[in-house]
């Protein structure tokens, strides 16, 4: 298994996500999530578990998209949980993630809402 740089602060996850995505490293992206994490993607659906997240990112990264860093909003931390968010550069709502501090002090995502879908009802 590849040894990846760990997120020492919740905000590091976003930077590592951009770096690994732009390198086409789906396994590296998945390593930013807990084993049973929930990703609300594709829009309107859920991808559950690190392995499913890796498989999803393999498909997404096969098209070689380019991700740009987005300036994070202030992180809200309570104990071992952190809420991180960024306003997307395309102005389409917001992105929000919940991260949990791991026993070694690093952080991994537990919940990830990369796009908010406006209800159609």
Biopython code that builds the backbone (N, CA, C, O; Angstrom):
import numpy as np
from Bio.PDB.StructureBuilder import StructureBuilder

atoms = [
    (1, "UNK", "N", (0.844, -1.193, 0.000)),
    (1, "UNK", "CA", (0.000, 0.000, 0.000)),
    (1, "UNK", "C", (0.878, 1.241, 0.000)),
    (1, "UNK", "O", (1.900, 1.286, 0.685)),
    (2, "UNK", "N", (0.485, 2.234, -0.759)),
    (2, "UNK", "CA", (1.218, 3.489, -0.842)),
    (2, "UNK", "C", (1.046, 4.263, 0.457)),
    (2, "UNK", "O", (-0.048, 4.310, 1.018)),
    (3, "UNK", "N", (2.115, 4.861, 0.926)),
    (3, "UNK", "CA", (2.051, 5.712, 2.120)),
    (3, "UNK", "C", (1.790, 7.140, 1.648)),
    (3, "UNK", "O", (2.625, 7.745, 0.976)),
    (4, "UNK", "N", (0.626, 7.666, 2.007)),
    (4, "UNK", "CA", (0.232, 9.008, 1.578)),
    (4, "UNK", "C", (0.459, 10.023, 2.684)),
    (4, "UNK", "O", (0.416, 9.695, 3.870)),
    (5, "UNK", "N", (0.703, 11.274, 2.271)),
    (5, "UNK", "CA", (0.756, 12.376, 3.230)),
    (5, "UNK", "C", (-0.580, 12.443, 3.952)),
    (5, "UNK", "O", (-1.634, 12.332, 3.326)),
    (6, "UNK", "N", (-0.539, 12.623, 5.259)),
    (6, "UNK", "CA", (-1.759, 12.698, 6.058)),
    (6, "UNK", "C", (-2.179, 14.149, 6.240)),
    (6, "UNK", "O", (-1.350, 15.059, 6.239)),
    (7, "UNK", "N", (-3.471, 14.343, 6.395)),
    (7, "UNK", "CA", (-4.023, 15.667, 6.678)),
    (7, "UNK", "C", (-3.826, 15.945, 8.162)),
    (7, "UNK", "O", (-4.475, 15.325, 9.004)),
    (8, "UNK", "N", (-2.944, 16.864, 8.481)),
    (8, "UNK", "CA", (-2.684, 17.196, 9.882)),
    (8, "UNK", "C", (-3.696, 18.182, 10.435)),
    (8, "UNK", "O", (-3.835, 18.326, 11.649)),
    (9, "UNK", "N", (-4.405, 18.864, 9.537)),
    (9, "UNK", "CA", (-5.479, 19.795, 9.883)),
    (9, "UNK", "C", (-6.646, 19.477, 8.955)),
    (9, "UNK", "O", (-6.421, 19.026, 7.832)),
    (10, "UNK", "N", (-7.881, 19.698, 9.388)),
    (10, "UNK", "CA", (-9.023, 19.388, 8.517)),
    (10, "UNK", "C", (-8.937, 20.062, 7.147)),
    (10, "UNK", "O", (-9.333, 19.477, 6.139)),
    (11, "UNK", "N", (-8.420, 21.289, 7.111)),
    (11, "UNK", "CA", (-8.329, 22.035, 5.857)),
    (11, "UNK", "C", (-7.336, 21.413, 4.874)),
    (11, "UNK", "O", (-7.420, 21.660, 3.671)),
    (12, "UNK", "N", (-6.404, 20.613, 5.374)),
    (12, "UNK", "CA", (-5.419, 19.964, 4.498)),
    (12, "UNK", "C", (-6.081, 19.000, 3.527)),
    (12, "UNK", "O", (-5.546, 18.752, 2.447)),
    (13, "UNK", "N", (-7.232, 18.455, 3.890)),
    (13, "UNK", "CA", (-7.875, 17.457, 3.044)),
    (13, "UNK", "C", (-8.206, 18.044, 1.677)),
    (13, "UNK", "O", (-8.018, 17.378, 0.660)),
    (14, "UNK", "N", (-8.688, 19.262, 1.639)),
    (14, "UNK", "CA", (-9.043, 19.884, 0.360)),
    (14, "UNK", "C", (-7.814, 20.044, -0.525)),
    (14, "UNK", "O", (-7.866, 19.759, -1.722)),
    (15, "UNK", "N", (-6.722, 20.493, 0.053)),
    (15, "UNK", "CA", (-5.466, 20.647, -0.720)),
    (15, "UNK", "C", (-4.998, 19.289, -1.245)),
    (15, "UNK", "O", (-4.632, 19.167, -2.414)),
    (16, "UNK", "N", (-5.008, 18.283, -0.393)),
    (16, "UNK", "CA", (-4.572, 16.951, -0.809)),
    (16, "UNK", "C", (-5.502, 16.372, -1.872)),
    (16, "UNK", "O", (-5.054, 15.684, -2.789)),
    (17, "UNK", "N", (-6.797, 16.655, -1.744)),
    (17, "UNK", "CA", (-7.759, 16.200, -2.749)),
    (17, "UNK", "C", (-7.407, 16.774, -4.123)),
    (17, "UNK", "O", (-7.374, 16.043, -5.113)),
    (18, "UNK", "N", (-7.148, 18.071, -4.184)),
    (18, "UNK", "CA", (-6.821, 18.726, -5.452)),
    (18, "UNK", "C", (-5.528, 18.145, -6.020)),
    (18, "UNK", "O", (-5.466, 17.821, -7.206)),
    (19, "UNK", "N", (-4.496, 18.011, -5.185)),
    (19, "UNK", "CA", (-3.213, 17.476, -5.655)),
    (19, "UNK", "C", (-3.375, 16.061, -6.212)),
    (19, "UNK", "O", (-2.883, 15.763, -7.300)),
    (20, "UNK", "N", (-4.058, 15.198, -5.477)),
    (20, "UNK", "CA", (-4.202, 13.800, -5.886)),
    (20, "UNK", "C", (-5.121, 13.656, -7.092)),
    (20, "UNK", "O", (-4.869, 12.828, -7.967)),
    (21, "UNK", "N", (-6.173, 14.447, -7.146)),
    (21, "UNK", "CA", (-7.073, 14.398, -8.303)),
    (21, "UNK", "C", (-6.342, 14.828, -9.563)),
    (21, "UNK", "O", (-6.454, 14.174, -10.600)),
    (22, "UNK", "N", (-5.602, 15.911, -9.484)),
    (22, "UNK", "CA", (-4.880, 16.405, -10.650)),
    (22, "UNK", "C", (-3.772, 15.448, -11.085)),
    (22, "UNK", "O", (-3.343, 15.476, -12.239)),
    (23, "UNK", "N", (-3.308, 14.598, -10.161)),
    (23, "UNK", "CA", (-2.310, 13.577, -10.498)),
    (23, "UNK", "C", (-2.970, 12.296, -11.019)),
    (23, "UNK", "O", (-2.278, 11.349, -11.392)),
    (24, "UNK", "N", (-4.311, 12.266, -11.043)),
    (24, "UNK", "CA", (-5.029, 11.078, -11.511)),
    (24, "UNK", "C", (-4.992, 9.923, -10.533)),
    (24, "UNK", "O", (-5.134, 8.769, -10.938)),
    (25, "UNK", "N", (-4.802, 10.210, -9.246)),
    (25, "UNK", "CA", (-4.618, 9.187, -8.219)),
    (25, "UNK", "C", (-5.919, 8.921, -7.452)),
    (25, "UNK", "O", (-6.145, 9.493, -6.386)),
    (26, "UNK", "N", (-6.769, 8.049, -8.004)),
    (26, "UNK", "CA", (-8.051, 7.735, -7.368)),
    (26, "UNK", "C", (-7.865, 7.074, -6.007)),
    (26, "UNK", "O", (-8.621, 7.355, -5.077)),
    (27, "UNK", "N", (-6.873, 6.204, -5.879)),
    (27, "UNK", "CA", (-6.613, 5.559, -4.582)),
    (27, "UNK", "C", (-6.183, 6.597, -3.547)),
    (27, "UNK", "O", (-6.550, 6.508, -2.376)),
    (28, "UNK", "N", (-5.402, 7.579, -3.990)),
    (28, "UNK", "CA", (-4.972, 8.647, -3.092)),
    (28, "UNK", "C", (-6.129, 9.514, -2.645)),
    (28, "UNK", "O", (-6.175, 9.939, -1.491)),
    (29, "UNK", "N", (-7.076, 9.784, -3.552)),
    (29, "UNK", "CA", (-8.282, 10.535, -3.181)),
    (29, "UNK", "C", (-9.077, 9.726, -2.167)),
    (29, "UNK", "O", (-9.502, 10.262, -1.144)),
    (30, "UNK", "N", (-9.283, 8.442, -2.440)),
    (30, "UNK", "CA", (-10.064, 7.587, -1.535)),
    (30, "UNK", "C", (-9.419, 7.483, -0.157)),
    (30, "UNK", "O", (-10.118, 7.320, 0.843)),
    (31, "UNK", "N", (-8.090, 7.575, -0.096)),
    (31, "UNK", "CA", (-7.385, 7.489, 1.188)),
    (31, "UNK", "C", (-7.684, 8.677, 2.094)),
    (31, "UNK", "O", (-7.323, 8.657, 3.271)),
    (32, "UNK", "N", (-8.336, 9.709, 1.569)),
    (32, "UNK", "CA", (-8.723, 10.875, 2.376)),
    (32, "UNK", "C", (-10.032, 10.645, 3.123)),
    (32, "UNK", "O", (-10.481, 11.509, 3.876)),
    (33, "UNK", "N", (-10.645, 9.482, 2.916)),
    (33, "UNK", "CA", (-11.947, 9.157, 3.505)),
    (33, "UNK", "C", (-11.821, 7.990, 4.480)),
    (33, "UNK", "O", (-10.992, 7.098, 4.300)),
    (34, "UNK", "N", (-12.664, 8.013, 5.521)),
    (34, "UNK", "CA", (-12.761, 6.859, 6.408)),
    (34, "UNK", "C", (-13.330, 5.675, 5.627)),
    (34, "UNK", "O", (-13.944, 5.860, 4.576)),
    (35, "UNK", "N", (-13.126, 4.464, 6.139)),
    (35, "UNK", "CA", (-13.572, 3.240, 5.461)),
    (35, "UNK", "C", (-15.060, 3.255, 5.125)),
    (35, "UNK", "O", (-15.457, 2.756, 4.072)),
    (36, "UNK", "N", (-15.887, 3.816, 5.999)),
    (36, "UNK", "CA", (-17.347, 3.798, 5.792)),
    (36, "UNK", "C", (-17.909, 5.183, 5.474)),
    (36, "UNK", "O", (-19.083, 5.452, 5.730)),
    (37, "UNK", "N", (-17.082, 6.052, 4.923)),
    (37, "UNK", "CA", (-17.494, 7.426, 4.599)),
    (37, "UNK", "C", (-18.632, 7.437, 3.576)),
    (37, "UNK", "O", (-18.830, 6.488, 2.817)),
    (38, "UNK", "N", (-19.370, 8.549, 3.586)),
    (38, "UNK", "CA", (-20.470, 8.743, 2.643)),
    (38, "UNK", "C", (-20.179, 9.996, 1.820)),
    (38, "UNK", "O", (-19.956, 11.079, 2.361)),
    (39, "UNK", "N", (-20.189, 9.821, 0.499)),
    (39, "UNK", "CA", (-19.963, 10.900, -0.447)),
    (39, "UNK", "C", (-21.251, 11.121, -1.220)),
    (39, "UNK", "O", (-21.766, 10.195, -1.848)),
    (40, "UNK", "N", (-21.775, 12.336, -1.180)),
    (40, "UNK", "CA", (-23.011, 12.671, -1.900)),
    (40, "UNK", "C", (-22.656, 13.025, -3.338)),
    (40, "UNK", "O", (-22.724, 14.187, -3.739)),
    (41, "UNK", "N", (-22.276, 12.007, -4.106)),
    (41, "UNK", "CA", (-21.895, 12.198, -5.497)),
    (41, "UNK", "C", (-21.986, 10.855, -6.189)),
    (41, "UNK", "O", (-21.611, 9.840, -5.602)),
    (42, "UNK", "N", (-22.477, 10.817, -7.428)),
    (42, "UNK", "CA", (-22.924, 11.903, -8.279)),
    (42, "UNK", "C", (-24.114, 12.652, -7.669)),
    (42, "UNK", "O", (-24.784, 12.129, -6.779)),
    (43, "UNK", "N", (-24.380, 13.881, -8.149)),
    (43, "UNK", "CA", (-25.461, 14.695, -7.580)),
    (43, "UNK", "C", (-26.772, 13.915, -7.468)),
    (43, "UNK", "O", (-27.229, 13.267, -8.410)),
    (44, "UNK", "N", (-27.353, 14.011, -6.270)),
    (44, "UNK", "CA", (-28.615, 13.330, -6.017)),
    (44, "UNK", "C", (-28.459, 11.878, -5.596)),
    (44, "UNK", "O", (-29.457, 11.208, -5.329)),
    (45, "UNK", "N", (-27.220, 11.372, -5.530)),
    (45, "UNK", "CA", (-26.969, 9.987, -5.136)),
    (45, "UNK", "C", (-25.905, 9.940, -4.048)),
    (45, "UNK", "O", (-25.291, 10.956, -3.723)),
    (46, "UNK", "N", (-25.693, 8.748, -3.486)),
    (46, "UNK", "CA", (-24.668, 8.574, -2.454)),
    (46, "UNK", "C", (-23.711, 7.469, -2.874)),
    (46, "UNK", "O", (-24.123, 6.464, -3.455)),
    (47, "UNK", "N", (-22.439, 7.663, -2.578)),
    (47, "UNK", "CA", (-21.418, 6.636, -2.747)),
    (47, "UNK", "C", (-20.906, 6.337, -1.349)),
    (47, "UNK", "O", (-20.413, 7.229, -0.659)),
    (48, "UNK", "N", (-21.022, 5.079, -0.930)),
    (48, "UNK", "CA", (-20.718, 4.705, 0.457)),
    (48, "UNK", "C", (-19.510, 3.779, 0.513)),
    (48, "UNK", "O", (-19.457, 2.761, -0.177)),
    (49, "UNK", "N", (-18.544, 4.147, 1.345)),
    (49, "UNK", "CA", (-17.368, 3.324, 1.577)),
    (49, "UNK", "C", (-16.175, 3.734, 0.737)),
    (49, "UNK", "O", (-16.314, 4.178, -0.403)),
    (50, "UNK", "N", (-14.991, 3.574, 1.330)),
    (50, "UNK", "CA", (-13.750, 3.992, 0.667)),
    (50, "UNK", "C", (-13.544, 3.289, -0.678)),
    (50, "UNK", "O", (-13.117, 3.922, -1.643)),
    (51, "UNK", "N", (-13.839, 2.002, -0.748)),
    (51, "UNK", "CA", (-13.625, 1.278, -2.007)),
    (51, "UNK", "C", (-14.554, 1.794, -3.106)),
    (51, "UNK", "O", (-14.129, 1.950, -4.251)),
    (52, "UNK", "N", (-15.812, 2.058, -2.768)),
    (52, "UNK", "CA", (-16.750, 2.606, -3.751)),
    (52, "UNK", "C", (-16.333, 4.017, -4.164)),
    (52, "UNK", "O", (-16.486, 4.394, -5.325)),
    (53, "UNK", "N", (-15.813, 4.786, -3.229)),
    (53, "UNK", "CA", (-15.328, 6.135, -3.538)),
    (53, "UNK", "C", (-14.129, 6.045, -4.481)),
    (53, "UNK", "O", (-14.025, 6.835, -5.419)),
    (54, "UNK", "N", (-13.226, 5.097, -4.246)),
    (54, "UNK", "CA", (-12.085, 4.908, -5.140)),
    (54, "UNK", "C", (-12.558, 4.562, -6.553)),
    (54, "UNK", "O", (-12.077, 5.136, -7.530)),
    (55, "UNK", "N", (-13.502, 3.623, -6.659)),
    (55, "UNK", "CA", (-14.016, 3.218, -7.973)),
    (55, "UNK", "C", (-14.671, 4.394, -8.697)),
    (55, "UNK", "O", (-14.488, 4.569, -9.902)),
    (56, "UNK", "N", (-15.434, 5.196, -7.957)),
    (56, "UNK", "CA", (-16.073, 6.371, -8.558)),
    (56, "UNK", "C", (-15.018, 7.338, -9.086)),
    (56, "UNK", "O", (-15.134, 7.831, -10.208)),
    (57, "UNK", "N", (-13.985, 7.614, -8.280)),
    (57, "UNK", "CA", (-12.954, 8.567, -8.703)),
    (57, "UNK", "C", (-12.110, 8.029, -9.842)),
    (57, "UNK", "O", (-11.588, 8.812, -10.636)),
    (58, "UNK", "N", (-11.960, 6.707, -9.948)),
    (58, "UNK", "CA", (-11.269, 6.158, -11.120)),
    (58, "UNK", "C", (-12.006, 6.556, -12.394)),
    (58, "UNK", "O", (-11.382, 6.930, -13.388)),
    (59, "UNK", "N", (-13.342, 6.473, -12.360)),
    (59, "UNK", "CA", (-14.143, 6.847, -13.526)),
    (59, "UNK", "C", (-14.049, 8.349, -13.794)),
    (59, "UNK", "O", (-13.861, 8.766, -14.937)),
    (60, "UNK", "N", (-14.180, 9.158, -12.748)),
    (60, "UNK", "CA", (-14.135, 10.612, -12.912)),
    (60, "UNK", "C", (-12.766, 11.052, -13.428)),
    (60, "UNK", "O", (-12.678, 11.867, -14.347)),
    (61, "UNK", "N", (-11.697, 10.511, -12.834)),
    (61, "UNK", "CA", (-10.345, 10.955, -13.191)),
    (61, "UNK", "C", (-9.883, 10.404, -14.533)),
    (61, "UNK", "O", (-8.889, 10.883, -15.080)),
    (62, "UNK", "N", (-10.575, 9.414, -15.074)),
    (62, "UNK", "CA", (-10.232, 8.889, -16.398)),
    (62, "UNK", "C", (-10.371, 9.970, -17.465)),
    (62, "UNK", "O", (-9.732, 9.892, -18.514)),
    (63, "UNK", "N", (-11.198, 10.970, -17.205)),
    (63, "UNK", "CA", (-11.390, 12.084, -18.144)),
    (63, "UNK", "C", (-10.376, 13.206, -17.932)),
    (63, "UNK", "O", (-10.444, 14.238, -18.600)),
    (64, "UNK", "N", (-9.432, 13.006, -17.000)),
    (64, "UNK", "CA", (-8.360, 13.969, -16.700)),
    (64, "UNK", "C", (-8.867, 15.385, -16.431)),
    (64, "UNK", "O", (-8.375, 16.339, -17.033)),
    (65, "UNK", "N", (-9.857, 15.535, -15.523)),
    (65, "UNK", "CA", (-10.305, 16.888, -15.191)),
    (65, "UNK", "C", (-9.209, 17.635, -14.427)),
    (65, "UNK", "O", (-8.332, 17.015, -13.826)),
    (66, "UNK", "N", (-9.262, 18.938, -14.453)),
    (66, "UNK", "CA", (-8.326, 19.759, -13.690)),
    (66, "UNK", "C", (-9.093, 20.441, -12.569)),
    (66, "UNK", "O", (-10.106, 21.099, -12.805)),
    (67, "UNK", "N", (-8.598, 20.276, -11.346)),
    (67, "UNK", "CA", (-9.216, 20.894, -10.181)),
    (67, "UNK", "C", (-8.337, 22.050, -9.733)),
    (67, "UNK", "O", (-7.110, 21.968, -9.768)),
    (68, "UNK", "N", (-8.986, 23.125, -9.311)),
    (68, "UNK", "CA", (-8.263, 24.286, -8.801)),
    (68, "UNK", "C", (-8.599, 24.442, -7.316)),
    (68, "UNK", "O", (-9.732, 24.202, -6.899)),
    (69, "UNK", "N", (-7.606, 24.843, -6.530)),
    (69, "UNK", "CA", (-7.885, 25.058, -5.107)),
    (69, "UNK", "C", (-8.937, 26.148, -4.925)),
    (69, "UNK", "O", (-8.941, 27.149, -5.642)),
    (70, "UNK", "N", (-9.813, 25.944, -3.970)),
    (70, "UNK", "CA", (-10.823, 26.948, -3.614)),
    (70, "UNK", "C", (-10.531, 27.407, -2.194)),
    (70, "UNK", "O", (-10.162, 26.604, -1.337)),
    (71, "UNK", "N", (-10.695, 28.684, -1.952)),
    (71, "UNK", "CA", (-10.400, 29.243, -0.636)),
    (71, "UNK", "C", (-11.406, 28.722, 0.384)),
    (71, "UNK", "O", (-12.608, 28.940, 0.231)),
    (72, "UNK", "N", (-10.929, 28.034, 1.428)),
    (72, "UNK", "CA", (-11.858, 27.480, 2.411)),
    (72, "UNK", "C", (-12.493, 28.561, 3.283)),
    (72, "UNK", "O", (-11.894, 29.603, 3.552)),
    (73, "UNK", "N", (-13.708, 28.286, 3.710)),
    (73, "UNK", "CA", (-14.357, 29.104, 4.724)),
    (73, "UNK", "C", (-13.811, 28.660, 6.076)),
    (73, "UNK", "O", (-13.192, 27.599, 6.155)),
    (74, "UNK", "N", (-14.016, 29.431, 7.142)),
    (74, "UNK", "CA", (-13.489, 29.022, 8.447)),
    (74, "UNK", "C", (-14.011, 27.643, 8.852)),
    (74, "UNK", "O", (-15.188, 27.330, 8.675)),
    (75, "UNK", "N", (-13.111, 26.833, 9.395)),
    (75, "UNK", "CA", (-13.449, 25.485, 9.854)),
    (75, "UNK", "C", (-14.077, 25.560, 11.236)),
    (75, "UNK", "O", (-13.639, 26.329, 12.091)),
    (76, "UNK", "N", (-15.105, 24.753, 11.442)),
    (76, "UNK", "CA", (-15.771, 24.661, 12.731)),
    (76, "UNK", "C", (-15.381, 23.320, 13.343)),
    (76, "UNK", "O", (-15.678, 22.269, 12.774)),
    (77, "UNK", "N", (-14.712, 23.350, 14.509)),
    (77, "UNK", "CA", (-14.235, 22.117, 15.157)),
    (77, "UNK", "C", (-14.908, 21.956, 16.511)),
    (77, "UNK", "O", (-15.012, 22.898, 17.296)),
    (78, "UNK", "N", (-15.362, 20.730, 16.759)),
    (78, "UNK", "CA", (-15.903, 20.355, 18.061)),
    (78, "UNK", "C", (-15.309, 18.993, 18.414)),
    (78, "UNK", "O", (-15.708, 17.968, 17.861)),
    (79, "UNK", "N", (-14.360, 18.995, 19.334)),
    (79, "UNK", "CA", (-13.717, 17.742, 19.719)),
    (79, "UNK", "C", (-13.000, 17.121, 18.533)),
    (79, "UNK", "O", (-12.102, 17.727, 17.948)),
    (80, "UNK", "N", (-13.405, 15.902, 18.183)),
    (80, "UNK", "CA", (-12.770, 15.179, 17.084)),
    (80, "UNK", "C", (-13.512, 15.316, 15.764)),
    (80, "UNK", "O", (-13.204, 14.605, 14.808)),
    (81, "UNK", "N", (-14.486, 16.218, 15.695)),
    (81, "UNK", "CA", (-15.224, 16.451, 14.449)),
    (81, "UNK", "C", (-14.947, 17.858, 13.932)),
    (81, "UNK", "O", (-14.774, 18.802, 14.703)),
    (82, "UNK", "N", (-14.911, 17.971, 12.609)),
    (82, "UNK", "CA", (-14.689, 19.280, 11.995)),
    (82, "UNK", "C", (-15.603, 19.422, 10.791)),
    (82, "UNK", "O", (-15.789, 18.475, 10.026)),
    (83, "UNK", "N", (-16.172, 20.605, 10.625)),
    (83, "UNK", "CA", (-16.969, 20.947, 9.457)),
    (83, "UNK", "C", (-16.137, 21.892, 8.607)),
    (83, "UNK", "O", (-15.780, 22.988, 9.039)),
    (84, "UNK", "N", (-15.832, 21.449, 7.384)),
    (84, "UNK", "CA", (-15.096, 22.295, 6.450)),
    (84, "UNK", "C", (-16.014, 22.622, 5.283)),
    (84, "UNK", "O", (-16.940, 21.873, 4.970)),
    (85, "UNK", "N", (-15.742, 23.745, 4.650)),
    (85, "UNK", "CA", (-16.569, 24.138, 3.509)),
    (85, "UNK", "C", (-15.801, 25.112, 2.627)),
    (85, "UNK", "O", (-14.877, 25.795, 3.068)),
    (86, "UNK", "N", (-16.217, 25.150, 1.373)),
    (86, "UNK", "CA", (-15.649, 26.101, 0.420)),
    (86, "UNK", "C", (-16.765, 26.591, -0.481)),
    (86, "UNK", "O", (-17.660, 25.824, -0.834)),
    (87, "UNK", "N", (-16.722, 27.856, -0.854)),
    (87, "UNK", "CA", (-17.642, 28.331, -1.883)),
    (87, "UNK", "C", (-17.025, 27.983, -3.236)),
    (87, "UNK", "O", (-15.916, 28.435, -3.523)),
    (88, "UNK", "N", (-17.699, 27.196, -4.077)),
    (88, "UNK", "CA", (-17.123, 26.829, -5.368)),
    (88, "UNK", "C", (-16.797, 28.049, -6.214)),
    (88, "UNK", "O", (-17.518, 29.046, -6.200)),
    (89, "UNK", "N", (-15.712, 27.953, -6.941)),
    (89, "UNK", "CA", (-15.284, 29.074, -7.783)),
    (89, "UNK", "C", (-16.285, 29.361, -8.899)),
    (89, "UNK", "O", (-16.288, 30.453, -9.467)),
    (90, "UNK", "N", (-17.142, 28.374, -9.216)),
    (90, "UNK", "CA", (-18.148, 28.612, -10.262)),
    (90, "UNK", "C", (-19.418, 29.263, -9.710)),
    (90, "UNK", "O", (-20.376, 29.489, -10.449)),
    (91, "UNK", "N", (-19.420, 29.566, -8.389)),
    (91, "UNK", "CA", (-20.552, 30.244, -7.771)),
    (91, "UNK", "C", (-21.775, 29.367, -7.574)),
    (91, "UNK", "O", (-22.857, 29.881, -7.290)),
    (92, "UNK", "N", (-21.632, 28.075, -7.716)),
    (92, "UNK", "CA", (-22.772, 27.146, -7.632)),
    (92, "UNK", "C", (-22.971, 26.626, -6.217)),
    (92, "UNK", "O", (-22.703, 25.456, -5.943)),
    (93, "UNK", "N", (-23.436, 27.479, -5.320)),
    (93, "UNK", "CA", (-23.767, 27.018, -3.973)),
    (93, "UNK", "C", (-22.584, 26.918, -3.052)),
    (93, "UNK", "O", (-21.865, 27.894, -2.838)),
    (94, "UNK", "N", (-22.374, 25.717, -2.496)),
    (94, "UNK", "CA", (-21.295, 25.510, -1.530)),
    (94, "UNK", "C", (-20.913, 24.046, -1.507)),
    (94, "UNK", "O", (-21.633, 23.185, -2.012)),
    (95, "UNK", "N", (-19.761, 23.784, -0.906)),
    (95, "UNK", "CA", (-19.312, 22.420, -0.662)),
    (95, "UNK", "C", (-19.129, 22.302, 0.847)),
    (95, "UNK", "O", (-18.678, 23.247, 1.493)),
    (96, "UNK", "N", (-19.474, 21.147, 1.411)),
    (96, "UNK", "CA", (-19.321, 20.959, 2.853)),
    (96, "UNK", "C", (-18.860, 19.540, 3.138)),
    (96, "UNK", "O", (-19.284, 18.589, 2.481)),
    (97, "UNK", "N", (-17.990, 19.412, 4.121)),
    (97, "UNK", "CA", (-17.480, 18.114, 4.525)),
    (97, "UNK", "C", (-17.386, 18.037, 6.044)),
    (97, "UNK", "O", (-17.140, 19.036, 6.721)),
    (98, "UNK", "N", (-17.588, 16.835, 6.559)),
    (98, "UNK", "CA", (-17.341, 16.559, 7.967)),
    (98, "UNK", "C", (-16.129, 15.632, 8.017)),
    (98, "UNK", "O", (-16.097, 14.595, 7.354)),
    (99, "UNK", "N", (-15.148, 16.016, 8.801)),
    (99, "UNK", "CA", (-13.943, 15.207, 8.985)),
    (99, "UNK", "C", (-13.860, 14.782, 10.443)),
    (99, "UNK", "O", (-14.395, 15.443, 11.333)),
    (100, "UNK", "N", (-13.172, 13.655, 10.668)),
    (100, "UNK", "CA", (-12.988, 13.157, 12.043)),
    (100, "UNK", "C", (-11.491, 12.982, 12.292)),
    (100, "UNK", "O", (-10.748, 12.483, 11.447)),
    (101, "UNK", "N", (-11.075, 13.417, 13.496)),
    (101, "UNK", "CA", (-9.687, 13.227, 13.904)),
    (101, "UNK", "C", (-9.462, 11.734, 14.153)),
    (101, "UNK", "O", (-10.258, 11.076, 14.822)),
    (102, "UNK", "N", (-8.381, 11.223, 13.612)),
    (102, "UNK", "CA", (-8.031, 9.815, 13.747)),
    (102, "UNK", "C", (-7.159, 9.612, 14.993)),
    (102, "UNK", "O", (-6.633, 10.583, 15.536)),
    (103, "UNK", "N", (-6.999, 8.373, 15.448)),
    (103, "UNK", "CA", (-6.185, 8.134, 16.644)),
    (103, "UNK", "C", (-4.754, 8.685, 16.549)),
    (103, "UNK", "O", (-4.159, 9.021, 17.573)),
    (104, "UNK", "N", (-4.192, 8.782, 15.326)),
    (104, "UNK", "CA", (-2.835, 9.314, 15.174)),
    (104, "UNK", "C", (-2.801, 10.841, 15.068)),
    (104, "UNK", "O", (-1.735, 11.430, 14.888)),
    (105, "UNK", "N", (-3.984, 11.487, 15.180)),
    (105, "UNK", "CA", (-4.062, 12.949, 15.131)),
    (105, "UNK", "C", (-4.356, 13.501, 13.744)),
    (105, "UNK", "O", (-4.640, 14.691, 13.609)),
    (106, "UNK", "N", (-4.295, 12.670, 12.715)),
    (106, "UNK", "CA", (-4.616, 13.130, 11.364)),
    (106, "UNK", "C", (-6.134, 13.193, 11.198)),
    (106, "UNK", "O", (-6.884, 12.792, 12.088)),
    (107, "UNK", "N", (-6.572, 13.701, 10.050)),
    (107, "UNK", "CA", (-8.000, 13.881, 9.789)),
    (107, "UNK", "C", (-8.400, 13.154, 8.511)),
    (107, "UNK", "O", (-7.639, 13.131, 7.543)),
    (108, "UNK", "N", (-9.604, 12.554, 8.505)),
    (108, "UNK", "CA", (-10.196, 11.932, 7.326)),
    (108, "UNK", "C", (-11.637, 12.380, 7.197)),
    (108, "UNK", "O", (-12.295, 12.683, 8.192)),
    (109, "UNK", "N", (-12.128, 12.421, 5.960)),
    (109, "UNK", "CA", (-13.522, 12.783, 5.727)),
    (109, "UNK", "C", (-14.442, 11.624, 6.103)),
    (109, "UNK", "O", (-14.139, 10.455, 5.860)),
    (110, "UNK", "N", (-15.579, 11.988, 6.706)),
    (110, "UNK", "CA", (-16.626, 11.037, 7.067)),
    (110, "UNK", "C", (-17.835, 11.260, 6.156)),
    (110, "UNK", "O", (-18.440, 10.310, 5.661)),
    (111, "UNK", "N", (-18.172, 12.532, 5.946)),
    (111, "UNK", "CA", (-19.285, 12.946, 5.089)),
    (111, "UNK", "C", (-18.769, 14.001, 4.123)),
    (111, "UNK", "O", (-18.006, 14.889, 4.503)),
    (112, "UNK", "N", (-19.194, 13.894, 2.872)),
    (112, "UNK", "CA", (-18.742, 14.853, 1.868)),
    (112, "UNK", "C", (-19.909, 15.207, 0.955)),
    (112, "UNK", "O", (-20.470, 14.350, 0.272)),
    (113, "UNK", "N", (-20.259, 16.487, 0.959)),
    (113, "UNK", "CA", (-21.324, 17.013, 0.098)),
    (113, "UNK", "C", (-20.655, 17.998, -0.857)),
    (113, "UNK", "O", (-20.626, 19.198, -0.582)),
    (114, "UNK", "N", (-20.107, 17.500, -1.998)),
    (114, "UNK", "CA", (-19.362, 18.386, -2.884)),
    (114, "UNK", "C", (-20.242, 19.334, -3.704)),
    (114, "UNK", "O", (-19.768, 20.363, -4.185)),
    (115, "UNK", "N", (-21.503, 18.990, -3.860)),
    (115, "UNK", "CA", (-22.441, 19.855, -4.590)),
    (115, "UNK", "C", (-23.797, 19.764, -3.916)),
    (115, "UNK", "O", (-24.266, 18.674, -3.587)),
    (116, "UNK", "N", (-24.413, 20.893, -3.717)),
    (116, "UNK", "CA", (-25.762, 20.889, -3.174)),
    (116, "UNK", "C", (-26.739, 20.945, -4.334)),
    (116, "UNK", "O", (-26.656, 21.827, -5.190)),
    (117, "UNK", "N", (-27.659, 20.004, -4.355)),
    (117, "UNK", "CA", (-28.641, 19.925, -5.428)),
    (117, "UNK", "C", (-29.909, 20.643, -4.988)),
    (117, "UNK", "O", (-30.450, 20.346, -3.923)),
    (118, "UNK", "N", (-30.381, 21.572, -5.786)),
    (118, "UNK", "CA", (-31.596, 22.293, -5.480)),
    (118, "UNK", "C", (-32.796, 21.370, -5.711)),
    (118, "UNK", "O", (-32.937, 20.804, -6.795)),
    (119, "UNK", "N", (-33.660, 21.212, -4.704)),
    (119, "UNK", "CA", (-34.837, 20.355, -4.893)),
    (119, "UNK", "C", (-35.701, 20.850, -6.059)),
    (119, "UNK", "O", (-35.837, 22.053, -6.281)),
    (120, "UNK", "N", (-36.269, 19.913, -6.784)),
    (120, "UNK", "CA", (-37.089, 20.273, -7.938)),
    (120, "UNK", "C", (-38.569, 20.286, -7.627)),
    (120, "UNK", "O", (-39.371, 20.609, -8.503)),
    (121, "UNK", "N", (-38.962, 19.941, -6.400)),
    (121, "UNK", "CA", (-40.393, 19.937, -6.038)),
    (121, "UNK", "C", (-40.889, 21.354, -5.859)),
    (121, "UNK", "O", (-42.063, 21.563, -5.555)),
]
sb = StructureBuilder()
sb.init_structure("model")
sb.init_model(0)
sb.init_chain("A")
sb.init_seg("    ")
for serial, (resi, resn, name, xyz) in enumerate(atoms, 1):
    if name == "N":
        sb.init_residue(resn, " ", resi, " ")
    sb.init_atom(name, np.array(xyz, "f"), 0.0, 1.0, " ", f" {name:<3s}", serial, name[0])
structure = sb.get_structure()
